[in-house]
């Protein structure tokens, strides 16, 4: 029997979890040396009047830089102001997800599903929602979730306008995600032509007009190489990242991990089934016996979870081999979509695992899951964005399956499944707490505000910022490799180059030559070399594994003058194990021989 309505107050559980984890993780979200520099500096440069895609290299839509530029114009350089923007986007995405879950999952299951999504994904490090690696992806995912929430609320012109506005925001943030959202809405509105025109065709036409306007006068090849048309020929860096986050870089290992996760979940499922069956049998004699059997199953699962989260030293190496249980969520969503296609073809809708979920929502959830297909887990940034919707869909299917199986196994099975999910939530929240409140954090004060960083990053950054502040002239410029936007932003300095990032695969040979020419024409007053690792690339050595011409030019024209880090040493190279920040300045020009007349 299904629950008719959520228990009073349960609808607020997702917000309670969100606010609690926000407090726990406060000001510890930014990863300063990977993508955050781009997210800080591109909007700042737009606010200062530079033209996106012409003077500034940026591979995605314009909405996130415009939003950041608006904040920058109002507040000036401020980490706190950018965090407020990020949290507003996160709050919009959370509320949309909460409303969807309440429609899809009756009773306490809806709030529980969204709370799980928050605890699992919203505050992942690095690159969670509170300071994302990609504001444009955050806006796109929140907007698409919002489009689903608005469009399923019933037929009205205002809902169609709201859906169109959400889709336009997604198209202007990440065109490929916006296109997926258009497809999802079109699938759901396929029998309502007038609704389809307003909800999907209008935002597509508006986005096309905006992209045409902002691209006017910029050569097509420039938009492909440095702008929003990069999707036509994705840089190798993009391909590596997408492959890594989907688990396709090491498919054999990921498949083995998936099998381990399935085994653990199967064992947990057996405990629940046995518990429900035992409770059914015990209730023939007394209700108390049934309750004891239910409680024993929940206690067994809690002990199981405690063993994995707090393993004894003798078992820790073995248990660490097991992947996160959420690893199975993306393939499960793909299976749900396949089942929906099967029921549509066979016209057997009562057998659908999630009949209350629209076709478009299921399509979008499976598509999000595909971005993490074999590698869903507890690290950002893609899991933070793309895992919440698939988690809610998976919980909806799991609870529906438990209700259908209850008559054959035992009436307490749905209740036990909800209890098991609550146990997972109860253990996940402390795990997030431990990741943010363990030892090794330190506050860093800058002109743009304070942050709390891992201690080695905070100490190194403090020394490097002080050095650069003393070394640079009043209007001095700075750039860096692979990315120095954090230092540029914290110091209020400009970058003479159009690029803010030089990760492996961002530049081909021609791109290296263009950057070298720009460095000759507009040499910065300082170059900062930061030993940060590229996502999906491993330990790649700058100058050896990527950008050899650019690295050789930097070595020949800019001399090291200082290096900071826990184990800093002269001659260290980007890609080595130890973190460091090296400062370089331009080598003095050689004094030419002067011919003296006798």
N, C-alpha and C positions, 0 to 999 in steps of 0.2 A: 504494500500500500504506500502510495507516494505522500510525502508531506505536503500539506496544502499551502502553507505560507511560512516564511522565516520566523523564527522566534524573535520577539521584540529585542532590538539591540543588535541582533546578529548581522543585520544589514550594514552596521557600522564597523564590523570586525575588520574588513580590509583597510579602512582608514586608520583604525587603531594600530594595526600591524605596520602600516606605512609610516605613521607618525612616530611610533616607537623606534623603528629602525632608522628613521631620519635623525632622531635624537642620538641614537647610539653611534651613528657614523658621521656625525656633524663635522663638516669642513674637511673631511678626509677623502674626498671623492676624486679629486683631480689626479691624473697621471701627467705630470708637467711636460714630459719630453717625448710623448708619442701622441700625435694628432692634436693635442690640446693647444699647441702653439698655433696651428692653422686655425682652430676654432676661435682663438682669441684675436689673432692678428688680421685675418681676412675681414671680419666685420669692422675692426678698428680702421683699417685702410679705406674701406668703403665710406665710413663716417667722415674720414678726412678728405674725401673727394676723389679718390682713385676709382677708375671704372672697372667693374667686375668683368672678367674674361679678356679685357683689353690690356689693362695695366696689372691685373692680378690674376694669377693662375688659380683656378678652382674648378674641380671636376663635377660638381653637382649643381642643383638648381639654385636660384637666387634668394629664395625666401629666408633661409636661415641666416645668411650674411646680412640681408636687409633687416631682419628682426634684431640681430646682434648690433648692427649699426645704429638702429633706433635707440637701443638701450645705452650704447656708448655715447650717443649725442646727448642724452639726458643726464647721464651720471659721470661721464669721463671714464678713464680706465678703472675698473673695479671688478675684482673677482666675485665679490658678493652680489653685484648687480647681475652678472652673467649667471650666477647660481640661481638667483630668483627666477630668471627666464627659464632655466632648465627645469626647475621645480614646478613652474606653471605648466610647462609641457607635460611633465610627468603626471601632475594632478589631473590634467585633462584626459590623458590616456587611461589613468586608473579609473576615473569616474565612468568613462565610456565602457571599459571592460566590466565594471561592476554592474552597470545597467544591463549589459548583454547577459551576464551570468544569471541575473535575477529572472530574466525571461526564459533562459534555456534550462535552468536547474531549479526545481521547486524546493521550498523549505530552506534548511540551513546549508544545503549543499552548495548553493550559489555563492554566498559570502565566504564559505570555506574554500571553494575553488579559487576565488580571486585572492584571498589571503595567502594561499599557497603560492600563487603566481608572484605576489609581491615579495614574499620571503625568499623564494628561489631566485628571482631574476632582477628585481628593481634595483638592488643595491650591490650588485656584483662589482668586484674589483678585477682589473681596472675598467673604467669606462661605463659605469652604470648610468641610470637616468639622471642622477643629481648633478653630475658634470660629465656629459657624454663625450665619447670620442668623436661623435658625429651628431651635431645638432640637427642637421638636415634629415638624418635617418629617424631621430627621435620625433621630429615634427611629422614626418611622413607616416610612421607607424601609429602615432597618437591620432592623426587625422583619419587614417583608414579605419581604425577602431571606432572613432567617432562617427564616421559615415555609416558603418554597420549599425551602431546603436541608434542613430537617428532614423535610418531607413526601415528598421524592423518595428518601429513604434506605431505604425499605422499609416494610412493614406491621408495626406494633406499637402497643400501647396507649400506650407512653411517647412514641413519635413523634407520635401524635395529640394527646397532652397538650401536647407542646412546640409543635406547630403552633398549637393553641388559645391557648397563652400568648402566642405572637408576634402572633397576630391581635388578641388583646385589647389588647396594648400599642399596636398600630397604631390600633385604634379609639379608644383613649383619648388618642391624640396628635393625629391628623388623621382625623376620622370619614370624610371622603370617600375618603382613601387606604385606611383600614381596610376600607371597603365594597368597594373594588376588590380588596383582598386576599382578602376573603371570596368574591368572585366567582371569583377565580383558583383558590382551593382547592376551591370547589364544582365547578368545571369538571373538575378532576383527580380528584375523589372522586365523580363523578356516578354511578358504578356500584357504589359501596360505601356503602350507606345508613347503616350504623352508624358508619363513619368520618366521614361527612359530619356526623352529629349532634354528635359530640364535637369535631371539628375546627372546625366553622363555626357551628353553631347555639348551642352552649354559650357561646363568646366573645361572640356577638351578644347573647344574653340577659344575660350578665354586664355587658357595656358598657351596655346599656339600663338595667339596675338602678342602676349607678353614676351615670350621667348624670341619672337621675330623682332620686337622693338629693342630688346636689350642686346640683340646680336647684330643689329644694323651696323654696317661698316667694318665688321670684324671678319677677316677671311675665314672661310669654312675650315681650312686646314688648321687654323689657330684654335677654333672652337673644338676641333677633334683632339688636338694635342694638349691644349691647356684649358679647355672649357667644358661646358655641359654636354657636348656631343662626344665626350670620351667613350661613351657606351658603344659607339660605332666600332671603335678599335680599342678595347680596354687595355690599359697599360699592364705590363707583366706583373707589376706590384698588385694590382687589383685581382688578377687571376690567381696569384699565389695566396692572397688573403681569403678569397672566396673558397678556394680548394681546401685550405687549412681549416677554416671554420666549419665546413661541411664534413670534415673528416676524410676527404678524398686524397689527402696527401699520403696517408698510410692506411689504406682501406683494410688490409689484412688485420692490422692491430685493432682498428676501430671495430671491425666485425667481431673479433674475439671478445673485446670489451662489451659489446652489445649482448653477446651470448651470456656473459657473466651476469649482466644486469637483469636479463630475462630470467635466469635461474633464480636469482635472489627474489625477484618479484613473484615468481611461481611458488617459491617456498612460503612467502608471506601470504599469497592467495590460498595455499593449502591450509595454513593456520586459521584463516578466516572461515573457510568452508567447513573445516572440522569443528571450529568453535560454534558456528551456526547450527550444524547438525547435532552437536552434543547438547546445545541449549534446547533445541526442539525436543530431543529425547528426554532431557531432564524435566522439561515443563509438563510432561505427562504425570509426573509425581508431585512437583511443586514449582511455583513461579520463582521461588528463591533459588532453587537448583539451576533454573534457566539463567537467572541473572549471574550466578557464580560462574557458569560455563562461559557466558559472554565476557565477563570480567577477566577470566583466565586467558582467553584469547587475546584481549587487548594488552594484558600484562606481558604475555609472551612476546608480542610484537614490540612493546616498549623495551623489553630486555634485549631483543634482537637489535633494535636501533641503537641502544646504549652501547652494545658491544662494538658496533661499527664506529660510533662517534668517540667513544672513550676506550679504545682497545688496550688490553694488557700488552706490555712490552714484548712478550713472546709471540703475540699474534699480529702486532702492528704491521710488520713487513708484508705478511700475507694478505691481510685485509685491505692494505693500501692499494693492492692490485685491482680491487673491484671499482668499477666506474660509478659515477653518480647515478642514482636510479632514474633520474629524468632523462638519461640517455635514450630511453625507449620511447619518449614522447613523440619526436618527429616521425619515426616510422609508423607509430600507432595512428597518428593523424593521417598519414598517407593511406593506411589501411581503411580508416573511416571514410575517406573520400572514395576509395575503390568500392567500398560497400554501398555508398550512396549511388554511385554510377550503376552498380549491379541492381539495386532495388528500383532505380528509375527505369532501367532497361526491362526488368522483369515485371515492373508495375506491382511491386510488393512492398509498399511503403511501411506497413506495420512492422516489417522485420528490420527497418532502419535502426542502427545503433543510436543515432541522435536525431530523432524525428523533429524535435523542436528547433533545430539549428537550420538556418536557411542554406540553400545550395551555395550562394556566394560567400557566406561566412565560412563554410566548410572548405571551399576552394582556397580562400585567403589563408586560413589557418594551416592547411597542408602546404601552401606555398611558403609561408613563413618557416614552417618546420623543415622544408627542403633546404633552406639556407644553413641548417645545422644538422643535416640528415643523420650522420653517424657520430656526431661529436657534441651533442648537447651536454652542458655541464654547468659548473659553478664559477665560470670566469667570463669577464666581459670581452668586447662590448656586444657582439652580435647576440649572445644568449640573453642579454638584458633586454634587447629590443624585440627579438623574434620568438622568444620562448613563452611569454605570458599568455597569448591567445591560444596556442596549442595546448598549454597546460589546462586551461579552462575547458576546452573541447574534450580533452582526454578525461577529465574528471566527470564531465557530463555523461560521456559514454560509459564510464566505469559505474557510476551510480545507477544509470538506466539498466545496465546489464545485471547489477545486483538485485534490482527490483524484479526483473524478469525471472531470475534464478531462484528467488526467495521461496515461491511455492514448492519447488522441488527439494530445496536444501534446508531451508529454515527461515521463518519470518524475521529473525533478527539479523539476517545477512546484510541488508542495506544499512542498518544501524552500525554494524561492525565495520563495514567499509568506511563509513563516515568517521568512525572512531579511529580507524587506522590512518586516515588522512590527517586527522587532528594530531595523532602521535607524530606523524612526519613533520607537521607544522611546529609542534612543540619542541622538536629537536633541531629543526632548521633555524629557528630564531636565535638560539644561543650560539649556533655556529657562525652566523653573521656577526653577532656581538663579538665573538672571539677574534674574528678576522680584522675588526676595526679597533678593538680595545685591548689587544695584546700589547706586550712591550715593544719598544723600538719605534715610537712615533715622536715627532718633535715639531714645534711650531716654527714657522718661517714668516717673518715680517717683511713686507715689501711696500713700495709706494702704492701699489694697486690693492693692498689689503693683506690680511694674514691668511695663511693656509697651514694645515697640519699634514706633514709628509712623513714617509719613512725617514728615520733619523739620518741615514747616510746621505739621502738626497737633500734633506733640509740643511745639513751642515755644509755639504759641498756647494749647494746653491747659494747659501749665505756668503761664503767666501768669494764665489765667482761674481755675484752681484756687486759686492763691495769693490772688488778689483775693477770691474767694468765701469762702475760709477766714477771711480777715481781716474781711470785711464782715458775714457772717452772725452772728447771736447764737448762743449755745450750742445751742439747740434750734430754730434757724431752719430754715425750709422753702424749697424751691426747685422750680420747674418750668421748662419751656422749650418752645420751638417751633423746628422741628417735633418735636424729640425731645432731651431733656436727661438721659436716664437715666444716661448714662455719668458725668456730673458728680455726679448724686445719689448714685450708687453709690460713686464714688471718694472723695467727701467724707463718706459715711455719713449723708447727709441724707434727709429724707422729702419726698414730693410730696403736697400736700394735695388734688390732683385724682385721680379714678379712672383717668384716661387717662395713658398714657406716650408717646403718639404723636399727632401732628396733621398727618399728611401730606396732600397733596391728595386729596380724595375721602373722607377718613375721616369728615368731619362734613358733614351737610346743614344747612340753615338752622336747623332746630329744635335740632340738636346744638350748633351755635354758641351759641345762646341758653342752653342748659343749662350749657355751660362758662362763659359769661359770668356766669351766676347763681352758679356755684360760686366763681369768682374774686372776686366781690363778698362772698360769705359767708365764704370762707376764703382771703383773699389771701396768696400766698406772700411770704416776705421778699425774694426775688429771682426774677426771670425771666431765663432765659438764651436769647438768640436765636442760633441756629447756622446758618450758611449752608451746609447740606448739601443735596445734591440727591436727590430721591426717585427710586427705581428705576422706570423706565418712564415718568417724567413730564417729563424734561428740565429746563430752567431755568424753573421756575414761581415767580412772585413772590408771596410771602405777603402777603395783603391786597389784591392786585389780581387774580391768577388763581385764588386759592382763599381761603376763610375771610375774607371782607372785613369782616364784622361783628366777628368776634373780633379781627382785627388792629386795627380802629379802636378797640375798647375798650382793648386793650393800650397803644396809642399814647396814649390819653387819660388812662389811670390809672397807667401805669408809665413813668418817665423814664429814658432812657439815662444811665448814669454812667461807663461804661468800655467800650471796644471794643478787641479784640486781633486781630491777623492780619497777614500779610505786607504787605498794602496796605490796612490798615484805615483807614476814614474815617468821620466823622460823617455820619449820614443813610443809610448803606448799608442795603440791603434784602435779605432772603432771596430768592434767585433770581438774584442778580448773579454775575458770573464769579469774583470773588475770595473765598477762604475767610476767614471772620471769626467771632469769638464776641463777642457784645455782652451786657453785663450791665445789667439794668434793676431799679430799685427803685420802690416805690410813691411816687407824688407826694404831698407833704404836703397835708393837707386845708386848704382855705382857712379863714382865721380869720373867723368870723362877726362882723358888726357888733353891738356891745353898746350897748343903749340906756341912757343915763345919766339918772337923775332930776335935775332942776334943784334 
